[in-house]
């Protein structure tokens, strides 16, 4: 198979698999944050991911706020994407280290979801502060649980919420310097293999 065709197959695998994985992870984060189930965007994500989540849920219960079926599905999907890309790249089809890579990849993707959700939230608060669009409501409900602890440290001043800066800093520190990227380097995750790394 030609190099261009292999690269195209890797790109397609990472893009389609990564998008679906992002929806599964969004579903998990929405459940943890207890967002409005009846929000049309929440309903869309649930309908999109339910065909694969529902069969697993029969065997795995919720633990606290964590839907273990959705978490397991996210890990399996990330693992399948890694195995396919490694096979297409000429690597091993499966190695035990791929499980660790999948966990680090999911953590990186979760950080990216929160980072961009916060970024959208900040931009919207300046452009359309009183918008009731379902996407904006979903983003606010998703990010509020991670912003609340920071708001206790720095309460809103004159209508401006500076606590978001602390959350941005925390996400960046965890992602880039303290946990995710150092783990990715120490585990030898090839650059560009996993969405978010």
Secondary structure in CASP SS format (residue, H / E / C, confidence):
PFRMAT SS
TARGET T0000
AUTHOR 0000-0000-0000
METHOD secondary structure of the structure
MODEL  1
X C 1.00
X C 1.00
X H 1.00
X H 1.00
X H 1.00
X H 1.00
X H 1.00
X H 1.00
X H 1.00
X H 1.00
X H 1.00
X H 1.00
X H 1.00
X H 1.00
X H 1.00
X H 1.00
X H 1.00
X H 1.00
X H 1.00
X H 1.00
X H 1.00
X H 1.00
X H 1.00
X H 1.00
X H 1.00
X H 1.00
X H 1.00
X H 1.00
X H 1.00
X H 1.00
X H 1.00
X H 1.00
X H 1.00
X C 1.00
X C 1.00
X C 1.00
X C 1.00
X C 1.00
X C 1.00
X H 1.00
X H 1.00
X H 1.00
X H 1.00
X H 1.00
X H 1.00
X H 1.00
X H 1.00
X H 1.00
X H 1.00
X H 1.00
X H 1.00
X H 1.00
X H 1.00
X H 1.00
X H 1.00
X H 1.00
X H 1.00
X C 1.00
X C 1.00
X C 1.00
X C 1.00
X E 1.00
X E 1.00
X C 1.00
X C 1.00
X E 1.00
X E 1.00
X H 1.00
X H 1.00
X H 1.00
X H 1.00
X H 1.00
X H 1.00
X H 1.00
X H 1.00
X H 1.00
X H 1.00
X H 1.00
X H 1.00
X H 1.00
X H 1.00
X H 1.00
X H 1.00
X H 1.00
X H 1.00
X H 1.00
X H 1.00
X H 1.00
X C 1.00
X C 1.00
X C 1.00
X C 1.00
X C 1.00
X C 1.00
X C 1.00
X C 1.00
X H 1.00
X H 1.00
X H 1.00
X H 1.00
X H 1.00
X H 1.00
X H 1.00
X H 1.00
X H 1.00
X H 1.00
X H 1.00
X H 1.00
X H 1.00
X H 1.00
X H 1.00
X H 1.00
X H 1.00
X H 1.00
X H 1.00
X H 1.00
X H 1.00
X H 1.00
X H 1.00
X H 1.00
X H 1.00
X H 1.00
X H 1.00
X H 1.00
X H 1.00
X H 1.00
X H 1.00
X C 1.00
X C 1.00
X C 1.00
X C 1.00
X C 1.00
X C 1.00
X H 1.00
X H 1.00
X H 1.00
X H 1.00
X H 1.00
X H 1.00
X H 1.00
X H 1.00
X H 1.00
X H 1.00
X H 1.00
X H 1.00
X H 1.00
X H 1.00
X H 1.00
X H 1.00
X H 1.00
X H 1.00
X H 1.00
X H 1.00
X C 1.00
X C 1.00
X C 1.00
X E 1.00
X C 1.00
X C 1.00
X E 1.00
X C 1.00
X C 1.00
X H 1.00
X H 1.00
X H 1.00
X H 1.00
X H 1.00
X H 1.00
X H 1.00
X H 1.00
X H 1.00
X H 1.00
X H 1.00
X H 1.00
X H 1.00
X H 1.00
X H 1.00
X H 1.00
X C 1.00
X H 1.00
X H 1.00
X H 1.00
X H 1.00
X H 1.00
X H 1.00
X H 1.00
X H 1.00
X C 1.00
X C 1.00
X C 1.00
X C 1.00
X C 1.00
X C 1.00
X C 1.00
X C 1.00
X C 1.00
X C 1.00
END
